[in-house]
Amino acid sequence: MPAKLNARPLGLGLRDVLCVGVGGMPLSRPGRPEESDAIKVIHASLDAGVTLLDTADVYSIDEDDLGHNERLFAKALRSWEGASDSITVATKGGMTRTGQEWGRDGRPEHIKVACERSLKALGVERITLYQYHSPDDRVAFKDSVGAFKDLQDEGKIKHIGLSNVSVEQIKEAEKIVTVCTVQNRLNPFFREAIEEGVLDYCEERGIGFLAYSPVGGGRLNKKLPDHPVVHEIAKRHGMSEHSVVLTWVLSRSPSVIVIPAARRIESALDSIKAAGATLPEEDLAAITNAEFSRA
Ligand SMILES: NC(=O)c1ccc[n+]([C@@H]2O[C@H](COP(=O)([O-])OP(=O)(O)OC[C@H]3O[C@@H](n4cnc5c(N)ncnc54)[C@H](OP(=O)(O)O)[C@@H]3O)[C@@H](O)[C@H]2O)c1
């Protein structure tokens, strides 16, 4: 019998979602699969129980293709045979795509234009969870967050999330809006969210923590099968190395939701297994204490 898949609260005021969501970035950036194949990956994930899709306006080839990933998710949801209203789509604004470069633009006027574009790309009247993608040093953080408050007051977005933020920034935003989620990187190679207190703060406040690049990202995830500690644990439990790592990330706090990405159905389905997996404390500690080279 398959293990029971676990749901967790997505964040303050948001409904529960499967603790393994889907991140959409590699389905839209260079190297992306054909649209029909990408939709098969999304449908397979939804069929397996995923209820959270994470996207952004800038998940695209370049500036002429902005909104590609949002349109892709919207199209996949329209053609999915399940109940699409049970799926939460979270998107982000506040970045730019110039050629293949990522940039930041936290000016309120940019955030407002980006939100309109995302509403259109997603084909919705209100975005369920709109996240400020990455603070822009050139703009006062409170002004960027203020734009999110305006959008909420206008009914264009329901809940507000932050991404790539420190505890101080979360506290600053909390003076203006209810911060429902925080999306920062967390995997065994990059543990700043733990070391700098963001994860603890989210847990204390009931803020959902969306762990991005949870298996290490597009490059480092490829090193996992050769990692001696992860490999040994995976072999002993009959799990994949990726699933072992996702289980470790999920075990860091009950506030964590992981959002791994996949261009292949096999990766997607394997990652979802982590939603029902557990590992003994000694195995989790072995991963915590192991070295993970970023080289
Ligand atoms: N807020 C931000 O600033 C930010 C930044 C980066 C990412 N994100 C979000 O987080 C999501 C995930 O991050 P990411 O794409 O950087 O990295 P990731 O999920 O850590 O790694 C993705 C890669 O890992 C492979 N993979 C995943 N699960 C696997 C499995 N079970 N078995 C084998 N291979 C597996 C996939 O391979 P295949 O493609 O071959 O299937 C995929 O290319 C993004 O899509 C995006 O939604 C947010």
The ligand as an ORCA input file, in Angstrom:
! r2SCAN-3c Opt
* xyz 0 1
  N      11.982     32.413     -5.400
  C      13.093     32.255     -6.081
  O      13.922     33.172     -6.206
  C      13.340     30.933     -6.730
  C      14.621     30.617     -7.235
  C      14.816     29.354     -7.799
  C      13.753     28.463     -7.848
  N      12.517     28.804     -7.388
  C      11.359     27.878     -7.439
  O      11.736     26.607     -6.939
  C      11.523     25.614     -7.933
  C      12.561     24.510     -7.816
  O      13.856     25.036     -7.847
  P      14.949     24.647     -8.949
  O      14.291     24.365    -10.232
  O      15.986     25.710     -8.868
  O      15.668     23.378     -8.335
  P      15.343     21.899     -7.813
  O      13.899     21.640     -7.729
  O      16.180     21.737     -6.589
  O      16.016     21.025     -8.974
  C      15.361     20.834    -10.176
  C      16.036     19.764    -10.989
  O      16.200     18.598    -10.197
  C      15.796     17.442    -10.876
  N      14.969     16.633     -9.955
  C      14.008     17.092     -9.111
  N      13.469     16.065     -8.422
  C      14.096     14.939     -8.856
  C      13.969     13.558     -8.537
  N      13.093     13.139     -7.617
  N      14.777     12.671     -9.168
  C      15.677     13.099    -10.113
  N      15.836     14.390    -10.463
  C      15.054     15.299     -9.843
  C      14.950     17.869    -12.058
  O      15.397     17.118    -13.162
  P      14.605     16.950    -14.563
  O      14.380     18.343    -15.038
  O      15.543     16.179    -15.399
  O      13.300     16.243    -14.302
  C      15.151     19.373    -12.155
  O      15.756     19.797    -13.329
  C      11.585     26.402     -9.239
  O      10.978     25.734    -10.299
  C      10.854     27.652     -8.853
  O       9.456     27.432     -8.863
  C      12.315     30.027     -6.810
*
